[in-house]
């Protein structure tokens, strides 16, 4: 990246570092969309505490020292805007058939439809998660956690702005229509749902929220990192900045589940039993079921194991692999292959597939490897009581790809319908499990106090103490 960063016009109606003031037509279009976004936030954003000052971070520049400025602000006054990382001088496309060509500053006509689709699918996930999480503020286990929820929410809103800007700036009327439709689809709506299945699931409790931010936001990390490789430079620069914010979402999930595990272990040791539900805790078996569910649902977000669309995006230079330039191959993949899983004759096996068409599986594999890190940390705590958590087999509970029509156990065995039905209650959260977790969800709003089903955080936000008034009530 270049050494000098483009300043953010933080006082503009739409804060930005893309020179909106120099493009009056685009500025008017986005200012026309802004009230619709704010109405959506009022209708489908957090159900409570909208007017309370929250200790939020807001971008004031894209440089290392200025992109996150902390202060108390009410969420309707949050400075949503458009931020791109500064351009890399003489950047070239690092992969695909255009490898070595100068990165595009405008949309190549032959890829217009594909790029627009990528932006719409990514953009649709951002408001979806806000809608899924809108009731959680009522049951926050502490003001620290409520603040983290709101930080995730406002940043998902800004990520929507990022995609909407690109659609407005580069796709004309079609892009404006797409931006409007992102506010018309709603998570779980029977008539007009969100595009991807995981974003139509409910997030009814804080354990689900921590799992979502650990597993599903991690999918977001890998999708954004792949789009950051794009030969379309404005998309690459947009995703580069979004990834800075996405890291906090995964931190919320990793530390949140870790704090639940810590409290679970404490209760198991205090009462010398695995069954801690009677003591207001969440037992290890329930934690494993939630992991099984959220990991498997998130795996589906990567799509089928082989995909001509993924191959076409790569060949066109639109969407690369995670950390593309560090890969030790020719970045063309024309003659390369890899193994992909499939089910043949009632057994799980593998077949060789062109690496170009198997890019979804490569990204899913990278994601699964990354997920292991959190489990390793949680298991170091669980070792005190002789328990551990595991990721289920990649074929478990899948609705997309080669496993969608098959029942696979968490340890990787193919099962009949009868075998699956006999044991599924041991593998996925039951109504009883969810009812117990929801019974623990009583909001705690006194600074410094923490609900009894999880441990307090080890440190506060931005050098503030844990008992700081992160949300002023």
Protein Blocks (a to p, Z undefined) as FASTA:
>chain_A
ZZbdcdddfkbmbgcfehmmmmmklmmmmmmmmmmmmmmmmmmmcfehklpccdddddfb
fbfklmpccddddfklpccddddddddehiacfedjkgoiacdfbdcfklmmmmmmmmmm
mmmmmmmmmmmmmmmmmmccbfklmmmmmmmmmmmmmmmmmmmmmmmmmnojmlmmmmmm
mmmpcghiaklccfblklmcccfbfklmmmmmmmmmmmmmmmmmmmmmpmblklmmmmmm
mmmmmmmmmmmmmmmmmmmmmmmmmmmmmnopablmlnopacfklmmmmmmmmmmmmmmm
nopfbdfklmmmmmnopaccehkllpccehnommgccdddddeehiacdddddfklmmmm
mmmmmmmmmmmmmmmmmmmmmmmnopacddddfkgopaedjklmpccdfkopacdfklmm
mmmmmmbccfklmmmmmmmmccdfbghiacfkbccdfbdeehiafkbcfbaZZ
